[in-house]
């Protein structure tokens, strides 16, 4: 088996999370966060669609972490994102972090928006 070393540019893996926080690329974020090819930043949650729409054309899939448990995201937001050409996959935040890290290590064009656990 051949193992390849991955080099992260502006996209950083999720290193940890806990009640109300995420640690991404060595930086701690309290509350909701977005991370992807352009780096990581605080997010205002479902009301902040514009921050998610900035990834249209730059990523193939946007993972939405809904907190400790899987939940439906607002249908109007999902429709708006999909109409902009973003593939959206909704799951609990812990699963979204793991999935993001695996696909990031494969060099995939992905982004992640997380609500805290």
N, C-alpha and C positions, 0 to 999 in steps of 0.2 A: 504494500500500500504506500502511495506517495502522499505526503502531507505538504500542503502549500501554506506559506506564511501569508497572512492577509495584512494589508496596510490600510488603516482607516484614514481618510482625509478629514473632511469636516464632519462626516457621519461618525458617531461614536456609539459603542454598545451600551446597553442598559446594564449597569453593574450591580444594582441593588434597588430595593424598594421596601417601604414599610408604611405604617400608618401615616398617611398624609404627605409622603415624600418619595422622590425618585433620585437615584444617583446615576448620572449618565456621563461617561467620559471623565470621571473624577469630580464632577460638579454636582452639588446637591440642589434640587429644585423642590420647593414646598408647594403643594397643590398641583393642579393640572399642568401638563407639559407637552410640548410637541418636539419631536426630534426627527431628523432626516438628513438629506445630503447637504443642506445649508447650515447645519448645526442644531443646537437645542435652545429652546426659549420657553418661558412661561406661556400658558394658554388660558384663556378665559372660559373654557368649556364650550358646551354646545352652542352658546350664543355667539361665539367667535368663529363664524364660518369663513370669513375672509382669510384668516390665518391658514386654514386648511386648503382653501382654494389656490393659495400661492404655489402649492405643489402640483397643480394641474399641468400636464405636459413635462414634468420633471421626474415623476415617479409613476410606476405601473400600479402599485397597490398602496393604499393608505390603511393601516391597521388602527382601529379605534378600540382602546381599552376602556371598558365601562365601569371599572372599579373592581371590588372584590368578587362580584358575581356578574355573570353575563346578563345584559339587559338590552332592550331595544333602544336604539338611538332615535331621535325625532325623525319621523318619516320625511318631513320637509327638508331637513338638512341632508339626509341620505340622497334624496332626489336631486338636490342642488349639486352635490358633489359628483354624483354619477353623470348628470347632464354636462358637467365640466370635463368629463373624461377620466375621472378618478375611479379606479376600482376600489371598493370599500369592503373591508372585512371586519366584522364586529365580534369581539370576544372579551372575556374578563381580562383585566389589566395584567395579571401574572402570566396568562397564556400569551397575551399580545407581546409582552416583553421577551419571552422565550422565542416566539416565532420570529420576531423582528431580529433578534440576535443571530439566529441561524441563517436567515436569508441575507442579512447584512454580511455575514462571514462568507457567503457565496457571491458577493458582489452584486446583489440584486438592487434594482431601483425601487426603493421602498421608503416609507415614512411612517411615523407612529405618533398618535395623539392619545394621551393617557389621562384618565381620571384616577385620583388616588384610591388606594385600597383602604 
